[in-house]
Amino acid sequence: MPLANEFVESAQAPPQEAFGLSVARCGSCGLWQLDRVIPPERLYRHYIYVSSTSVTVGRHAQRLAAEMIPGYELGSRSLVMEIASNDGTVLQAFHARGIPVLGIEPARNIASLARAKGLETRDEFFSLALARQLKSEGRQARLILARHVCAHVDDIVGFLQGVAEILEPGGVFVAEFPYLGDLVENLEFDTIYHEHLSYFSVASFGAACERAGLEIFDVERIRLHGGSVLVHAARRGAARPPSERLRVLLAEEQASLLNGSRTLPDFAHRLTQWKEEMGRLVAEIKEQGGRLAGYGAAAKANTLLNYVPDVAASLECVLDLNPWKQGQWTPGTRRPVRPPEHWKSFRPTHLLLLAWNFQEEIREQMGEFEAGGGRFIAPFPHPEILPPLSPKGRKRNPETPVLVVGGTGLVGSALCRQLRENGTLAVALSRRIRKNGPMALPGDLGDRPSLLRAATSLRPRWVVHAAGFPGGVNACEKNPESARVFFLEGTRHLVEAARSAGAGIVLVSTDAVFPSSAEPVSEETPVRPVSKYGEFKLASEELVRASGLPHLIIRTSNVYGWDPETSTPNFLMQILRSMEAEQTFVVSSVLRATPTWAEDLAQAIRELMDRGETGIFHVVGSEEMTREEWARKAVAGLGLPVKLLEATDNPGLVGPRPILRLSTGKLSSLIRWKPHQLEAVLQTIREQKARRSSADSASANP
């Protein structure tokens, strides 16, 4: 068959090079392995699997970091290295918690995605030679992760010797790979393709570790990828006694003869029976007038489709979330790959779960398909049509993600970070990737297809509108037509996306929906905007309220924070940039402000979402002052030159700005929320700036 990840541009592409695919067994240790090796340069230098497109992998990454940082006493001086780190999804979970990381990723296109997130990544193949080079540079790791890469390595002993070489004394190596026991029990033959050279039991992997000077001391079975194991190992003699879990699993392997000589031929016989069953099931569906498609253009899907070409020919297309695969055609079987929402254009009756290892995630994403009478086909261990999920079965759990449009902006990134730290997967929709930023999908408020694709695939419980108009309030007043399209059309897109996913909406709005007022303004005060900005924000509120969906409308004011990567600087960043350029900063001595730290705003939004609250809430800081007073406090708190500050009653702002103060009484009656004082926030920002400066200096002088 052709290589599993060599998708083609069209159905008329020239015939692909095909390679034999057969499995042999080592008579000594019982290891299953392919009998031929494809050069790794061909397989991995340009790769099209991206970890961040999977919600399940994102959750798994957070769990690994949350457990291993305290479990292995990792700190700011503990290097975590990941071999085959892909786009940095797993390393990002450690990095966000202050742990130094290093990724080794041979796919240059994928490594660049990780570097764009601020994650140090070398686009090289890991080997003993590379390990020695890194060690000579003073780089030894307290924790080395190798997730779903050991099976890809031809010289597994040499690979593990490299791990032992670069591991700190007392350090831990954690390997994750598909478990042979699950492959055999569930007939998961699609796991077999040219990239996967080895199929490990714990005993066979342990034998390779011993030859490399490593010892396994613990193992954990996990559900990921249809059944995998997390194997924990250390250097030989590291005084880590074997766990009870390890002893039990090794005993089970011995009792079941998993590594014995009859297991492979018995597996081959069962596979022939499976092929007949799958062919019959698909033929029956077609005889009854059914239409079929596949879901999941994974590498494993191409093993399955090439093994049953008649089944492959019955699929009108294969749906997949990965934008790099969409528009391509599957290798060998030439089925077009389309985005998940494409099913609505031809209404298949059945979807074959080719990425069956993400079954729960896919069924949650495709709830509308199943709710409309569509049915999923599970291929293993026997082909079967799955009964529909009951309403109770489709109920979202706390792990259901939150989609944040504008999630790499000041407010959006703060919200994503706080959601992640509190156990909720947050996915940003953004055109830019931030260093140390949240997991992100490409798109923005004006890109309706990307917004719908993200919502229907993730099935979030909330869709958050945290996107700001490029250029801020002044730009809005100068370009009202562009602002109108951004706010109104963008909000319509967002409402449509939320409705398609059955999600609630969170809209970050503004105090500019009100005129000036001498008294505090509550949520019940009549609105009357005096600027285009306020007018468009109010129109967005009305679209959200009219949607009939659960919603939170968060009105706020004067949001600030340290955001060095922003293209639309908040008031504080305007001061910083002006003074770093040694330019005078002109500020209003008349306009009043209630400075609201982005982290405080994000906390309030998160807590309201977690409580399931709906309605309108005012969220602002507790201090009121003129903009001049705010600027002078910022200059003093950050150690900036006060001589570059100039106050005036006419600072050149475009359009009217109402003077008022929002009341937060309603919010305070529901949650324990106490915003930080400006002085304390400025101290925090000063420390953030110092850490950033130190990190930049360290990277410039390694």
PLY file of the C-alpha trace (Angstrom):
ply
format ascii 1.0
element vertex 702
property float x
property float y
property float z
element edge 701
property int vertex1
property int vertex2
end_header
0.00 0.00 0.00
1.11 3.66 -0.34
2.51 5.53 2.64
-0.31 6.42 5.02
0.37 10.16 5.15
1.16 10.73 1.47
-2.12 12.40 0.52
-2.42 13.61 -3.08
-3.72 16.81 -4.65
-6.39 15.26 -6.87
-8.08 12.01 -7.87
-6.20 12.20 -11.18
-2.74 12.32 -9.58
-0.22 9.78 -10.94
-0.19 6.34 -9.27
1.63 6.36 -5.97
4.58 4.22 -5.02
3.38 1.23 -3.00
5.27 -0.75 -0.39
4.65 -4.11 1.20
3.21 -4.04 4.72
3.70 -7.16 6.82
4.44 -7.87 10.47
7.03 -10.26 11.88
7.64 -11.41 15.46
10.95 -11.56 17.32
11.42 -15.09 18.59
13.51 -13.83 21.51
11.47 -11.05 23.17
8.14 -11.34 21.33
8.31 -7.87 19.75
6.07 -7.36 16.73
7.78 -5.34 14.01
7.55 -4.54 10.31
9.86 -6.39 7.97
10.85 -3.26 5.99
11.86 0.30 6.88
11.01 3.44 4.90
13.71 6.15 5.19
12.61 8.55 7.96
13.55 11.61 5.87
10.72 10.71 3.52
8.20 10.09 6.28
8.78 12.92 8.70
10.47 15.99 7.25
7.11 17.35 6.12
4.31 16.06 8.32
0.59 16.77 8.33
-0.56 15.53 11.73
-1.02 18.43 14.17
-1.68 17.62 17.84
-3.61 20.80 18.59
-6.52 19.83 16.29
-7.51 17.18 18.84
-9.41 18.28 21.93
-8.65 14.91 23.52
-4.88 15.37 23.14
-5.17 18.87 24.59
-6.89 17.52 27.69
-4.33 14.74 27.97
-1.51 17.30 27.82
-3.00 19.26 30.69
-3.37 16.11 32.74
0.26 15.07 32.16
1.54 18.45 33.30
-0.79 18.62 36.29
0.35 15.18 37.51
4.03 15.11 36.61
5.09 18.55 37.81
4.33 17.77 41.47
4.90 14.01 41.05
8.48 14.44 39.84
9.13 17.73 41.68
9.66 19.80 38.55
10.49 23.47 38.98
11.87 26.50 37.19
15.27 24.82 36.86
13.95 21.45 35.63
14.18 20.94 31.89
11.34 18.97 30.30
12.26 17.58 26.90
9.80 16.02 24.47
10.97 13.87 21.59
8.70 14.21 18.53
7.06 17.22 20.16
4.88 18.06 17.13
3.40 21.58 17.43
4.18 21.79 21.15
0.70 21.00 22.48
2.09 18.92 25.37
5.15 21.07 26.09
2.91 24.14 26.17
1.09 22.70 29.19
4.40 22.55 31.09
5.70 25.86 29.79
2.55 27.65 30.91
3.32 26.46 34.45
6.81 27.97 34.42
8.78 24.84 33.51
11.63 25.19 30.94
11.01 23.02 27.87
12.83 21.79 24.78
11.16 20.09 21.84
12.83 17.77 19.33
10.69 17.60 16.18
12.08 16.54 12.78
9.13 17.87 10.74
10.30 21.37 9.89
6.83 22.66 9.05
5.43 21.43 12.39
8.45 22.58 14.43
7.91 26.10 13.13
4.40 26.08 14.64
5.87 25.26 18.04
8.50 27.97 17.78
5.79 30.48 16.91
4.29 29.70 20.33
7.56 30.61 22.03
8.62 26.98 22.59
12.28 26.17 21.95
12.23 23.41 19.32
15.00 21.79 17.28
13.94 20.34 13.93
16.15 17.25 14.13
15.77 13.50 14.53
16.57 12.34 18.06
19.53 9.99 18.31
22.38 9.06 20.61
24.59 11.51 18.70
22.14 14.37 19.23
21.83 13.44 22.91
25.60 13.67 23.31
25.64 17.03 21.54
22.92 18.42 23.81
24.71 17.08 26.87
27.91 18.80 25.77
25.89 22.03 25.65
24.84 21.51 29.27
21.32 20.40 28.40
20.17 17.46 30.53
16.51 16.78 31.24
14.75 16.08 34.49
11.83 14.64 32.51
11.89 13.26 28.97
8.61 12.58 27.19
8.33 10.36 24.12
4.68 10.22 23.14
3.82 7.94 20.24
7.30 8.03 18.77
9.05 4.88 20.05
7.04 2.74 17.63
8.38 4.91 14.76
12.05 4.26 15.53
14.09 1.63 13.69
17.02 1.45 16.13
14.99 1.48 19.33
17.94 0.47 21.53
20.10 3.30 20.16
17.18 5.69 20.67
16.81 4.62 24.31
20.58 4.88 24.84
20.22 8.52 23.77
17.51 8.96 26.38
19.73 7.46 29.07
22.60 9.72 27.97
20.73 12.99 28.33
18.61 12.11 31.36
19.65 13.78 34.61
20.69 11.48 37.47
17.38 10.87 39.19
15.46 11.97 36.07
12.49 10.13 34.59
11.69 8.95 31.06
7.99 8.60 30.19
7.12 6.79 26.96
3.58 6.58 25.62
2.70 4.14 22.85
-0.21 2.01 21.59
-0.39 -1.15 23.64
-0.04 -4.50 21.87
-2.55 -6.04 24.26
-5.29 -3.65 23.10
-4.28 -4.01 19.44
-4.67 -7.78 19.66
-7.81 -7.88 21.80
-9.72 -5.29 19.73
-8.28 -6.28 16.32
-6.87 -2.77 15.79
-5.00 -3.69 12.61
-5.27 -0.14 11.26
-2.58 0.83 13.77
-0.20 -1.05 11.49
1.34 1.20 8.83
4.80 2.08 7.59
5.49 4.76 10.20
4.86 2.26 13.02
7.82 -0.10 12.90
7.26 -1.73 16.30
4.24 -2.87 18.33
5.21 -3.10 21.98
4.02 -5.05 24.93
5.38 -3.86 28.28
7.67 -6.90 28.39
9.15 -6.30 24.92
9.64 -2.59 25.60
11.22 -3.44 28.93
13.71 -5.71 27.18
14.79 -2.83 24.92
15.10 -0.52 27.93
17.35 -2.98 29.74
19.72 -3.14 26.78
19.94 0.68 26.87
20.63 0.98 30.60
17.09 1.93 31.64
14.63 0.22 33.99
10.83 0.47 33.93
9.41 1.21 37.38
5.75 2.03 36.62
3.13 1.66 33.92
-0.35 3.03 33.41
-2.94 1.94 30.86
-4.86 4.82 29.27
-7.69 5.00 26.73
-5.96 7.38 24.31
-5.63 6.14 20.71
-7.73 3.07 21.38
-5.58 1.83 24.25
-2.08 3.00 25.10
0.35 2.71 27.97
2.41 5.28 29.81
5.69 3.62 30.78
7.85 5.34 33.40
11.55 4.46 33.41
14.78 5.67 34.97
18.46 4.92 34.69
19.43 1.50 35.93
20.17 1.62 39.65
18.08 4.75 40.29
16.47 3.14 43.34
12.90 3.31 42.03
11.16 0.04 43.01
8.67 -1.50 40.52
5.06 -0.51 41.15
2.21 -2.92 41.78
0.65 -1.81 38.46
3.79 -2.93 36.63
3.91 -6.32 38.34
0.22 -6.97 37.62
0.40 -6.06 33.92
3.53 -8.15 33.31
1.81 -11.09 34.98
-1.26 -10.59 32.76
0.90 -10.57 29.63
2.54 -13.81 30.69
-0.76 -15.50 31.53
-2.42 -14.46 28.22
0.61 -15.53 26.14
0.54 -12.08 24.56
4.18 -12.41 23.55
3.82 -16.04 22.45
4.25 -17.54 18.99
0.51 -18.19 18.30
-0.75 -14.64 18.89
0.23 -13.20 15.49
-1.20 -16.00 13.27
-4.42 -16.04 15.31
-4.67 -12.28 14.80
-4.30 -12.71 11.01
-7.11 -15.28 10.93
-9.50 -13.00 12.82
-8.61 -10.16 10.45
-9.85 -12.16 7.44
-13.19 -12.67 9.16
-13.43 -8.95 9.96
-12.94 -8.03 6.30
-15.92 -10.15 5.30
-18.12 -8.66 8.06
-17.27 -5.07 7.10
-17.99 -5.72 3.43
-21.40 -7.24 4.23
-22.43 -4.36 6.52
-21.59 -1.66 3.97
-23.29 -3.58 1.15
-26.49 -3.84 3.23
-26.50 -0.10 3.92
-26.11 0.71 0.24
-28.84 -1.76 -0.77
-31.19 0.11 1.55
-30.40 3.42 -0.15
-27.89 4.64 2.41
-25.09 7.12 1.72
-21.75 6.82 3.48
-18.80 8.98 4.38
-15.86 8.50 6.70
-14.77 10.62 9.63
-11.06 10.98 10.30
-8.36 11.16 7.61
-5.85 9.74 10.07
-2.91 7.61 8.96
-4.64 4.56 10.44
-7.68 5.26 8.27
-5.60 4.66 5.17
-4.53 1.21 6.34
-8.18 0.29 6.81
-9.37 1.80 3.51
-6.62 0.18 1.46
-7.35 -3.20 3.10
-11.04 -2.98 2.11
-11.05 -1.00 -1.18
-14.72 -1.78 -1.89
-15.66 -0.13 1.39
-13.44 2.84 0.57
-15.14 3.25 -2.82
-18.51 3.45 -1.03
-17.47 6.56 0.93
-18.39 9.81 -0.80
-15.70 11.64 1.17
-13.73 11.60 4.42
-14.39 14.38 6.93
-11.51 15.76 8.98
-10.85 18.81 11.16
-7.20 19.17 10.10
-7.01 22.09 7.61
-3.77 20.68 6.16
-5.62 17.57 4.96
-8.79 19.25 3.72
-8.83 19.46 -0.08
-6.43 16.50 -0.36
-7.26 12.95 -1.47
-6.51 9.83 0.53
-3.49 7.80 -0.59
-4.31 4.77 -2.69
-8.09 4.91 -2.39
-8.43 8.52 -3.62
-11.31 9.69 -1.38
-11.64 13.51 -1.04
-11.01 15.00 2.41
-13.51 17.66 3.43
-14.13 19.77 6.58
-16.62 18.29 9.09
-19.49 20.64 8.20
-19.41 19.37 4.60
-21.79 16.56 5.61
-24.66 19.06 5.46
-24.20 19.46 1.70
-25.03 15.82 0.86
-26.59 14.39 4.06
-25.01 10.94 4.48
-26.98 8.38 6.45
-23.89 6.75 7.97
-20.43 7.91 9.00
-17.69 5.30 9.33
-15.54 6.16 12.35
-12.09 5.91 10.78
-10.63 7.88 13.72
-12.48 5.56 16.10
-9.95 6.27 18.85
-11.59 9.72 19.16
-15.11 8.33 19.03
-16.49 10.27 21.99
-15.03 13.54 20.77
-16.34 13.02 17.23
-19.85 12.10 18.34
-19.93 15.17 20.52
-18.74 17.31 17.60
-21.26 15.76 15.19
-24.25 15.86 17.52
-26.41 17.55 14.89
-25.73 14.70 12.43
-26.77 12.07 14.95
-29.69 14.06 16.29
-31.04 14.29 12.72
-31.09 10.51 12.33
-27.55 9.87 11.10
-25.72 6.84 12.42
-22.09 6.06 13.16
-20.35 2.81 12.24
-17.68 1.59 14.68
-15.17 -0.68 12.92
-13.69 -2.56 15.90
-13.57 -5.17 17.27
-16.53 -6.08 15.01
-18.18 -3.68 12.56
-21.44 -2.38 14.02
-23.88 0.49 13.68
-23.88 2.38 16.97
-27.18 3.23 18.65
-27.77 6.99 18.97
-26.65 8.71 22.13
-29.48 9.49 24.51
-29.96 13.13 25.57
-28.36 12.16 28.87
-25.43 10.60 27.04
-24.90 13.80 25.06
-24.90 16.02 28.13
-21.70 18.01 28.32
-19.32 17.46 31.16
-16.92 19.97 32.75
-14.23 18.95 30.25
-16.27 20.30 27.32
-14.21 23.11 25.83
-14.79 26.83 25.61
-14.19 28.51 22.24
-12.78 32.02 22.61
-12.97 34.18 19.48
-10.22 36.74 19.84
-8.55 34.34 22.25
-5.05 35.67 21.64
-5.97 39.26 22.55
-5.54 40.79 25.99
-8.85 39.65 27.49
-9.14 36.46 25.45
-5.69 35.14 26.34
-6.23 35.91 30.04
-9.54 34.03 29.93
-8.02 31.06 28.10
-5.20 30.84 30.63
-7.54 30.97 33.62
-9.89 28.38 32.13
-6.95 26.08 31.45
-5.56 26.50 34.96
-8.98 25.58 36.37
-9.29 22.38 34.37
-11.27 23.57 31.33
-9.91 23.24 27.83
-9.94 26.65 26.14
-9.41 26.94 22.39
-8.72 30.30 20.78
-9.87 31.21 17.29
-7.27 33.61 15.96
-5.20 34.60 12.95
-2.05 34.89 15.03
-0.22 32.56 17.36
1.11 34.09 20.56
4.23 33.04 22.37
3.06 31.12 25.44
-0.47 31.64 24.16
-3.49 29.34 24.26
-4.21 26.42 21.99
-5.48 28.06 18.80
-7.33 27.27 15.59
-6.96 29.54 12.54
-9.78 32.00 11.92
-11.44 35.15 13.14
-14.82 36.79 13.62
-15.15 37.77 9.97
-14.30 34.29 8.67
-17.68 32.57 8.88
-16.50 29.14 7.57
-13.66 28.89 10.09
-15.94 29.98 12.94
-18.61 27.43 12.02
-15.99 24.73 11.55
-14.49 25.38 14.96
-17.88 25.42 16.70
-19.28 22.29 15.05
-16.07 20.34 15.58
-15.37 21.35 19.18
-19.01 21.43 20.36
-18.11 23.98 23.08
-20.39 24.83 25.96
-19.65 28.54 25.53
-18.55 30.63 22.55
-16.88 33.82 23.79
-16.75 37.02 21.74
-13.60 38.73 23.05
-12.45 40.15 19.72
-11.72 43.86 19.56
-11.95 46.10 16.53
-8.44 46.59 15.07
-7.18 50.01 16.10
-9.61 50.40 18.99
-12.21 53.10 19.61
-10.50 55.81 17.56
-10.33 53.55 14.51
-13.98 52.65 14.95
-15.02 56.32 14.89
-12.80 57.01 11.86
-14.00 53.97 9.89
-17.63 53.44 10.89
-18.54 51.25 7.91
-15.69 48.81 8.57
-16.62 48.82 12.26
-20.27 48.16 11.47
-19.36 45.10 9.40
-16.95 43.87 12.07
-19.40 44.17 14.96
-22.71 43.30 13.31
-21.72 40.73 10.70
-19.13 39.24 13.03
-21.65 38.86 15.84
-24.15 37.28 13.45
-21.48 34.74 12.48
-20.78 34.06 16.14
-24.47 33.55 16.96
-24.81 31.14 14.04
-21.76 29.20 15.20
-23.01 28.99 18.79
-26.43 27.81 17.59
-24.84 25.08 15.44
-23.02 23.74 18.50
-25.84 24.25 21.00
-23.55 26.56 22.96
-24.11 29.63 25.09
-22.66 33.01 24.14
-20.44 35.36 26.13
-20.15 38.87 24.69
-17.59 41.30 26.07
-19.23 44.72 25.70
-18.60 48.25 26.96
-19.79 51.12 29.12
-20.07 53.18 25.91
-23.64 51.94 25.45
-24.59 54.59 28.06
-24.42 58.41 27.98
-22.50 60.31 30.66
-23.93 60.02 34.15
-23.11 61.50 37.55
-24.58 58.44 39.30
-23.34 54.84 39.15
-24.95 53.01 36.22
-26.57 49.62 36.84
-27.56 46.85 34.43
-31.16 48.19 34.47
-30.23 51.75 33.48
-31.62 52.66 30.02
-28.97 52.54 27.28
-28.29 55.41 24.89
-24.93 55.34 23.10
-23.38 58.66 22.07
-20.66 57.27 19.77
-20.43 54.90 16.82
-18.43 52.52 18.99
-21.20 52.41 21.60
-23.86 52.12 18.90
-22.22 49.10 17.28
-21.54 47.43 20.63
-25.19 47.87 21.60
-26.28 46.39 18.26
-24.09 43.36 19.03
-25.77 43.02 22.43
-29.19 43.08 20.78
-28.20 40.35 18.32
-27.05 38.15 21.18
-30.18 38.77 23.25
-32.40 38.07 20.24
-30.65 34.74 19.54
-32.67 32.88 22.14
-29.45 31.16 23.27
-28.15 31.25 26.85
-25.93 34.30 27.04
-23.75 36.49 29.21
-23.21 40.12 28.26
-20.24 41.57 30.13
-20.00 45.36 30.10
-16.62 46.68 31.14
-14.40 49.72 30.79
-10.75 50.78 30.55
-9.34 47.26 30.37
-5.57 47.17 30.70
-2.70 44.78 31.18
0.83 44.03 30.06
0.58 42.70 26.51
3.86 43.22 24.60
2.71 41.35 21.49
-0.51 43.30 20.90
-1.17 45.21 17.69
-3.90 47.30 19.39
-2.29 48.50 22.63
-4.41 49.23 25.69
-3.90 52.47 27.65
-1.04 51.07 29.72
0.76 49.64 26.68
0.35 52.96 24.86
2.22 54.63 27.71
4.95 51.97 27.73
5.52 52.01 23.98
5.55 55.78 23.80
8.11 56.12 26.57
10.28 53.23 25.38
10.50 55.17 22.11
11.34 58.30 24.15
8.24 60.06 22.88
5.94 62.33 24.89
2.65 60.71 25.87
-0.31 63.08 25.82
-3.14 62.22 28.22
-6.53 63.73 29.06
-6.79 65.61 32.33
-10.60 65.60 32.07
-11.77 62.11 31.12
-12.37 59.79 34.06
-11.59 56.08 34.14
-12.16 52.94 36.19
-9.06 50.87 35.31
-10.00 47.19 34.96
-7.20 44.64 34.95
-7.73 42.00 32.24
-7.01 39.20 34.72
-9.79 40.44 37.05
-12.20 40.68 34.14
-11.30 37.15 32.99
-11.82 35.81 36.51
-15.33 37.26 36.69
-16.26 35.87 33.27
-14.91 32.43 34.13
-16.78 32.25 37.42
-20.05 33.37 35.82
-19.65 30.74 33.10
-18.86 28.04 35.64
-21.99 28.93 37.59
-24.11 28.82 34.46
-25.28 32.40 34.98
-26.95 34.32 32.16
-27.90 37.95 31.59
-26.06 41.27 31.72
-23.27 41.96 34.21
-21.10 45.01 34.81
-17.45 44.20 35.57
-15.01 47.07 36.27
-12.22 47.93 38.69
-12.93 49.48 42.06
-10.88 52.69 41.66
-12.05 55.80 39.84
-9.61 58.47 38.66
-8.83 60.76 35.75
-6.78 59.39 32.91
-4.00 61.75 33.93
-3.98 60.30 37.46
-3.98 56.79 35.99
-1.05 57.63 33.72
0.97 59.21 36.55
0.42 56.15 38.76
1.53 53.90 35.90
4.66 55.97 35.23
5.59 55.91 38.91
4.78 52.23 39.39
6.77 51.10 36.36
9.71 53.42 36.85
9.14 55.39 33.64
10.31 58.99 33.01
7.58 61.36 34.20
9.02 64.13 32.05
7.60 62.37 28.97
4.04 62.69 30.29
1.95 65.65 29.17
-1.61 66.37 30.36
-4.17 68.29 28.32
-7.93 68.84 28.24
-7.92 68.06 24.48
-5.92 64.86 23.85
-7.10 64.41 20.27
-9.52 61.53 20.83
-11.92 60.83 17.97
-15.63 60.91 18.81
-17.44 61.56 22.11
-16.48 59.58 25.23
-19.11 59.27 27.96
-18.04 59.89 31.57
-19.68 57.43 33.95
-19.06 54.63 36.39
-20.57 51.15 36.07
-22.05 49.64 39.23
-20.89 46.08 40.04
-23.45 45.37 42.76
-25.17 42.61 40.80
-21.87 40.81 40.20
-20.76 41.12 43.83
-24.04 39.60 45.02
-23.31 36.38 43.10
-19.56 35.76 43.29
-16.75 36.66 45.65
-14.94 39.03 43.33
-12.56 41.69 44.54
-10.62 43.47 41.79
-6.96 44.25 42.37
-5.82 47.76 43.18
-3.85 49.53 40.46
-0.71 49.77 42.60
-0.61 45.99 43.14
-1.17 45.28 39.45
1.63 47.62 38.43
4.00 45.76 40.75
2.95 42.47 39.11
3.52 43.94 35.65
6.93 45.25 36.67
7.87 41.72 37.73
6.51 40.30 34.46
8.61 42.75 32.48
11.71 41.84 34.46
11.18 38.11 33.86
10.63 38.72 30.17
13.80 40.79 29.97
15.82 38.07 31.73
14.42 35.39 29.43
15.23 37.46 26.35
18.77 38.01 27.58
19.21 34.31 28.27
18.00 33.33 24.80
20.26 35.93 23.20
23.27 34.65 25.15
22.80 30.87 25.50
0 1
1 2
2 3
3 4
4 5
5 6
6 7
7 8
8 9
9 10
10 11
11 12
12 13
13 14
14 15
15 16
16 17
17 18
18 19
19 20
20 21
21 22
22 23
23 24
24 25
25 26
26 27
27 28
28 29
29 30
30 31
31 32
32 33
33 34
34 35
35 36
36 37
37 38
38 39
39 40
40 41
41 42
42 43
43 44
44 45
45 46
46 47
47 48
48 49
49 50
50 51
51 52
52 53
53 54
54 55
55 56
56 57
57 58
58 59
59 60
60 61
61 62
62 63
63 64
64 65
65 66
66 67
67 68
68 69
69 70
70 71
71 72
72 73
73 74
74 75
75 76
76 77
77 78
78 79
79 80
80 81
81 82
82 83
83 84
84 85
85 86
86 87
87 88
88 89
89 90
90 91
91 92
92 93
93 94
94 95
95 96
96 97
97 98
98 99
99 100
100 101
101 102
102 103
103 104
104 105
105 106
106 107
107 108
108 109
109 110
110 111
111 112
112 113
113 114
114 115
115 116
116 117
117 118
118 119
119 120
120 121
121 122
122 123
123 124
124 125
125 126
126 127
127 128
128 129
129 130
130 131
131 132
132 133
133 134
134 135
135 136
136 137
137 138
138 139
139 140
140 141
141 142
142 143
143 144
144 145
145 146
146 147
147 148
148 149
149 150
150 151
151 152
152 153
153 154
154 155
155 156
156 157
157 158
158 159
159 160
160 161
161 162
162 163
163 164
164 165
165 166
166 167
167 168
168 169
169 170
170 171
171 172
172 173
173 174
174 175
175 176
176 177
177 178
178 179
179 180
180 181
181 182
182 183
183 184
184 185
185 186
186 187
187 188
188 189
189 190
190 191
191 192
192 193
193 194
194 195
195 196
196 197
197 198
198 199
199 200
200 201
201 202
202 203
203 204
204 205
205 206
206 207
207 208
208 209
209 210
210 211
211 212
212 213
213 214
214 215
215 216
216 217
217 218
218 219
219 220
220 221
221 222
222 223
223 224
224 225
225 226
226 227
227 228
228 229
229 230
230 231
231 232
232 233
233 234
234 235
235 236
236 237
237 238
238 239
239 240
240 241
241 242
242 243
243 244
244 245
245 246
246 247
247 248
248 249
249 250
250 251
251 252
252 253
253 254
254 255
255 256
256 257
257 258
258 259
259 260
260 261
261 262
262 263
263 264
264 265
265 266
266 267
267 268
268 269
269 270
270 271
271 272
272 273
273 274
274 275
275 276
276 277
277 278
278 279
279 280
280 281
281 282
282 283
283 284
284 285
285 286
286 287
287 288
288 289
289 290
290 291
291 292
292 293
293 294
294 295
295 296
296 297
297 298
298 299
299 300
300 301
301 302
302 303
303 304
304 305
305 306
306 307
307 308
308 309
309 310
310 311
311 312
312 313
313 314
314 315
315 316
316 317
317 318
318 319
319 320
320 321
321 322
322 323
323 324
324 325
325 326
326 327
327 328
328 329
329 330
330 331
331 332
332 333
333 334
334 335
335 336
336 337
337 338
338 339
339 340
340 341
341 342
342 343
343 344
344 345
345 346
346 347
347 348
348 349
349 350
350 351
351 352
352 353
353 354
354 355
355 356
356 357
357 358
358 359
359 360
360 361
361 362
362 363
363 364
364 365
365 366
366 367
367 368
368 369
369 370
370 371
371 372
372 373
373 374
374 375
375 376
376 377
377 378
378 379
379 380
380 381
381 382
382 383
383 384
384 385
385 386
386 387
387 388
388 389
389 390
390 391
391 392
392 393
393 394
394 395
395 396
396 397
397 398
398 399
399 400
400 401
401 402
402 403
403 404
404 405
405 406
406 407
407 408
408 409
409 410
410 411
411 412
412 413
413 414
414 415
415 416
416 417
417 418
418 419
419 420
420 421
421 422
422 423
423 424
424 425
425 426
426 427
427 428
428 429
429 430
430 431
431 432
432 433
433 434
434 435
435 436
436 437
437 438
438 439
439 440
440 441
441 442
442 443
443 444
444 445
445 446
446 447
447 448
448 449
449 450
450 451
451 452
452 453
453 454
454 455
455 456
456 457
457 458
458 459
459 460
460 461
461 462
462 463
463 464
464 465
465 466
466 467
467 468
468 469
469 470
470 471
471 472
472 473
473 474
474 475
475 476
476 477
477 478
478 479
479 480
480 481
481 482
482 483
483 484
484 485
485 486
486 487
487 488
488 489
489 490
490 491
491 492
492 493
493 494
494 495
495 496
496 497
497 498
498 499
499 500
500 501
501 502
502 503
503 504
504 505
505 506
506 507
507 508
508 509
509 510
510 511
511 512
512 513
513 514
514 515
515 516
516 517
517 518
518 519
519 520
520 521
521 522
522 523
523 524
524 525
525 526
526 527
527 528
528 529
529 530
530 531
531 532
532 533
533 534
534 535
535 536
536 537
537 538
538 539
539 540
540 541
541 542
542 543
543 544
544 545
545 546
546 547
547 548
548 549
549 550
550 551
551 552
552 553
553 554
554 555
555 556
556 557
557 558
558 559
559 560
560 561
561 562
562 563
563 564
564 565
565 566
566 567
567 568
568 569
569 570
570 571
571 572
572 573
573 574
574 575
575 576
576 577
577 578
578 579
579 580
580 581
581 582
582 583
583 584
584 585
585 586
586 587
587 588
588 589
589 590
590 591
591 592
592 593
593 594
594 595
595 596
596 597
597 598
598 599
599 600
600 601
601 602
602 603
603 604
604 605
605 606
606 607
607 608
608 609
609 610
610 611
611 612
612 613
613 614
614 615
615 616
616 617
617 618
618 619
619 620
620 621
621 622
622 623
623 624
624 625
625 626
626 627
627 628
628 629
629 630
630 631
631 632
632 633
633 634
634 635
635 636
636 637
637 638
638 639
639 640
640 641
641 642
642 643
643 644
644 645
645 646
646 647
647 648
648 649
649 650
650 651
651 652
652 653
653 654
654 655
655 656
656 657
657 658
658 659
659 660
660 661
661 662
662 663
663 664
664 665
665 666
666 667
667 668
668 669
669 670
670 671
671 672
672 673
673 674
674 675
675 676
676 677
677 678
678 679
679 680
680 681
681 682
682 683
683 684
684 685
685 686
686 687
687 688
688 689
689 690
690 691
691 692
692 693
693 694
694 695
695 696
696 697
697 698
698 699
699 700
700 701
